[in-house]
Amino acid sequence: MTTELAALRSQSRAVLSAAGVPSPEADTEEILAVALGLPRTSLAFAPAATPEQERRITELTARRARREPLQHIVGGTGFRHLWLTVGPGVFIPRPETEGLVQAVLDHLDRTVGVIDSGLAAADRGDTDTGPLVVDFCAGSGAVGLAIATERPGTRVVAVEKDPAAVTWLRRNAADHAEEIRAVGSEFAIVVADLLDEPLAQVSRQVTAGQVSVVVSNPPYIPVGAVPRDPEVRDYDPPIALYGGRDGMAVVRPLIELAAVLLQPGGLIAVEHGDDQGDETSGAYGVPDLLRAHGGFVGVRDLRDLAGRPRVTVARLG
Ligand SMILES: C[S@@+](CC[C@H](N)C(=O)[O-])C[C@H]1O[C@@H](n2cnc3c(N)ncnc32)[C@H](O)[C@@H]1O
């Protein structure tokens, strides 16, 4: 016997609403799609669920009602044009970070010449000519993989400390290896701690003074400011969230390192909290730190689609 999907849909929606899930409608759709093994757009053509599918819908709904992130339940998330596999132990990439990627792509388009130069180099078997981008605090690989696949001929080095995150990073890099190769880009992973002689650890892949872009979405939440959403507080790894007393414990060494690695005119692009930008910050904003360093010029704070300051960019003087 089958059960009408409409009944299961409203049941699941009611359970998620009662649990305080912020988007019960959309999450129900995703859960139904996973349970039925269909794309969301095809749900309209599936009027009923088998007993096994119904059991699965109930189970997945209960997990979401306990505020387990939807991305863990469906096994991944979209980021720009990529599908990234995520689960326990790795930070879930956020839509805000897509703006960080765009800032890097805009810089490369402005400064590194024609977009297909890397492809031409790859055809010649010359793999050492494209711009070099280092993605510190790489997590699932969202930032670095988006850049490597969207900007032909780019060499990306992704640096991550946490072994749990590195497992997901390797998996996503393998999943997208063919796309990276097809556009003449390269992607390498370095397991290293930004707080523990990172230069020595990245020096096999990266030469000081030759990097075009240092990009990072580091942990930046002050330890005392525990996030309210259970999906973040209870499921994102603490190492991905907290950046010491003022949130800048990883950003400070990142800036020092960027000053050593970047070529003159090279870009640093750092994501930060919306209270750590130009207008809203006190002494501990990312723009303040970059200006105080003295080695960078053109420090600018960029806003996300909601108008909040989220990314600081600057060039090495
Ligand atoms: C906010 S997450 C960003 C992940 C990914 N770049 C993204 O945007 O989805 C920060 C990442 O930094 C890593 N991390 C934290 N401290 C680090 C350190 N000292 N050295 C290297 N990576 C670090 C964490 O493990 C986590 O994966």
The ligand as an SDF file (V2000), in Angstrom:
LIG
                    3D

 27 29  0  0  0  0  0  0  0  0999 V2000
   35.1400   28.9350    8.3510 C   0  0  0  0  0  0  0  0  0  0  0  0
   35.8830   27.4270    7.8510 S   0  0  0  0  0  0  0  0  0  0  0  0
   36.0380   27.7590    6.1050 C   0  0  0  0  0  0  0  0  0  0  0  0
   36.0860   26.5190    5.2460 C   0  0  0  0  0  0  0  0  0  0  0  0
   35.9990   26.8070    3.7490 C   0  0  0  0  0  0  0  0  0  0  0  0
   37.0860   27.6490    3.3020 N   0  0  0  0  0  0  0  0  0  0  0  0
   34.6800   27.4520    3.4110 C   0  0  0  0  0  0  0  0  0  0  0  0
   34.6580   28.6630    3.1300 O   0  0  0  0  0  0  0  0  0  0  0  0
   33.6530   26.7590    3.4100 O   0  0  0  0  0  0  0  0  0  0  0  0
   37.5280   27.6180    8.4890 C   0  0  0  0  0  0  0  0  0  0  0  0
   38.4870   26.4610    8.2350 C   0  0  0  0  0  0  0  0  0  0  0  0
   39.7620   26.8140    8.7780 O   0  0  0  0  0  0  0  0  0  0  0  0
   40.3790   25.6790    9.3290 C   0  0  0  0  0  0  0  0  0  0  0  0
   41.3910   26.1380   10.3010 N   0  0  0  0  0  0  0  0  0  0  0  0
   41.1660   26.6380   11.5500 C   0  0  0  0  0  0  0  0  0  0  0  0
   42.3160   26.9650   12.1430 N   0  0  0  0  0  0  0  0  0  0  0  0
   43.3080   26.6870   11.2570 C   0  0  0  0  0  0  0  0  0  0  0  0
   44.7320   26.8140   11.3000 C   0  0  0  0  0  0  0  0  0  0  0  0
   45.3560   27.2810   12.3800 N   0  0  0  0  0  0  0  0  0  0  0  0
   45.4370   26.4310   10.2160 N   0  0  0  0  0  0  0  0  0  0  0  0
   44.8180   25.9520    9.1090 C   0  0  0  0  0  0  0  0  0  0  0  0
   43.4740   25.7910    9.0090 N   0  0  0  0  0  0  0  0  0  0  0  0
   42.7150   26.1630   10.0650 C   0  0  0  0  0  0  0  0  0  0  0  0
   39.2180   24.9180    9.9460 C   0  0  0  0  0  0  0  0  0  0  0  0
   39.5350   23.5660   10.1600 O   0  0  0  0  0  0  0  0  0  0  0  0
   38.1210   25.1450    8.9000 C   0  0  0  0  0  0  0  0  0  0  0  0
   38.1300   24.1110    7.9530 O   0  0  0  0  0  0  0  0  0  0  0  0
  1  2  1  0
  2  3  1  0
  2 10  1  0
  3  4  1  0
  4  5  1  0
  5  6  1  0
  5  7  1  0
  7  8  2  0
  7  9  1  0
 10 11  1  0
 11 12  1  0
 11 26  1  0
 12 13  1  0
 13 14  1  0
 13 24  1  0
 14 15  1  0
 14 23  1  0
 15 16  2  0
 16 17  1  0
 17 18  1  0
 17 23  2  0
 18 19  1  0
 18 20  2  0
 20 21  1  0
 21 22  2  0
 22 23  1  0
 24 25  1  0
 24 26  1  0
 26 27  1  0
M  CHG  2   2   1   9  -1
M  END
$$$$
